[in-house]
Amino acid sequence: MNKLPQVGEGAWRLDRHAHVVVYEAEDGGELLTVYDCGAAQKPPSAQVVGRLARTDAAHERLSQPTGYIVKLEDGGVLRERDDGYVIDPR
């Protein structure tokens, strides 16, 4: 399931105020679930298995018992890299 707008090879646009929920598995893997807006009562726009290597876009990070939430301020671009996914500013 990936309903994010693609902006290039292995790159997707994240909306302003998007939330990326990162679930951490015991084996070191991660599941990234992308919501267009944390306040909207909508299903996620995407789920990908992989590691969130870093976030360079303006954000707030909240720790959770099963991982953490990255709350983007101005959106960004989710890019697939060799070492995992990164979130760049637009």
C-alpha positions as CSV (number, residue, x, y, z in Angstrom):
1,M,0.0,0.0,0.0
2,N,1.6,3.2,-1.1
3,K,-0.6,6.2,-2.0
4,L,2.1,8.8,-1.7
5,P,2.8,11.0,-4.7
6,Q,6.0,9.9,-6.4
7,V,8.5,12.7,-7.1
8,G,11.3,10.7,-8.6
9,E,12.9,7.2,-8.6
10,G,12.5,6.0,-5.0
11,A,11.2,9.3,-3.7
12,W,7.8,10.3,-2.4
13,R,6.3,13.6,-1.3
14,L,5.2,13.9,2.3
15,D,2.5,16.4,3.1
16,R,2.8,19.3,5.5
17,H,2.1,18.0,9.0
18,A,2.6,14.4,7.9
19,H,3.3,11.9,10.7
20,V,5.7,8.9,10.2
21,V,5.1,6.3,12.8
22,V,8.2,4.0,13.2
23,Y,7.6,0.7,14.9
24,E,10.8,-1.0,16.0
25,A,11.0,-4.8,15.9
26,E,13.1,-6.8,18.3
27,D,15.3,-8.0,15.4
28,G,16.3,-4.5,14.6
29,G,13.9,-4.0,11.7
30,E,11.4,-1.2,11.4
31,L,8.0,-0.6,9.9
32,L,7.3,2.9,8.7
33,T,3.6,4.0,8.6
34,V,2.9,7.4,6.9
35,Y,-0.2,9.4,7.8
36,D,-0.9,12.6,5.7
37,C,-1.9,14.4,8.9
38,G,-1.9,13.3,12.5
39,A,-5.2,15.1,13.1
40,A,-7.1,13.5,10.2
41,Q,-9.0,10.4,10.9
42,K,-7.9,8.6,7.8
43,P,-6.1,5.4,7.1
44,P,-2.3,5.5,6.5
45,S,-1.1,6.6,3.0
46,A,1.8,4.2,3.0
47,Q,3.5,1.4,4.9
48,V,7.1,0.3,4.2
49,V,9.4,-2.1,5.8
50,G,12.9,-0.6,6.3
51,R,14.9,1.6,8.5
52,L,14.5,5.4,8.9
53,A,18.1,6.4,8.8
54,R,17.6,10.1,9.4
55,T,15.3,13.0,9.2
56,D,16.7,16.3,7.8
57,A,13.3,18.0,7.4
58,A,12.0,20.2,10.2
59,H,10.3,17.9,12.7
60,E,9.4,16.9,16.2
61,R,10.2,13.4,17.4
62,L,8.0,11.7,20.1
63,S,9.1,8.5,21.8
64,Q,6.5,5.7,22.1
65,P,6.6,2.3,23.8
66,T,6.9,0.5,20.4
67,G,9.1,3.1,18.6
68,Y,8.6,6.7,17.8
69,I,6.6,9.3,15.8
70,V,8.2,11.8,13.5
71,K,5.9,14.8,13.1
72,L,6.9,16.9,10.1
73,E,6.3,20.7,10.2
74,D,6.5,21.6,6.5
75,G,6.4,18.2,4.8
76,G,9.3,16.7,3.0
77,V,10.5,14.0,0.7
78,L,10.9,10.3,1.7
79,R,13.8,8.9,-0.2
80,E,15.0,5.3,-0.4
81,R,18.7,5.0,0.1
82,D,21.1,2.1,0.5
83,D,21.3,2.6,4.3
84,G,17.5,3.0,4.7
85,Y,15.0,5.8,4.2
86,V,15.7,9.5,4.8
87,I,13.3,12.4,5.0
88,D,14.7,15.5,3.3
89,P,13.2,19.0,3.2
90,R,11.2,19.8,0.1
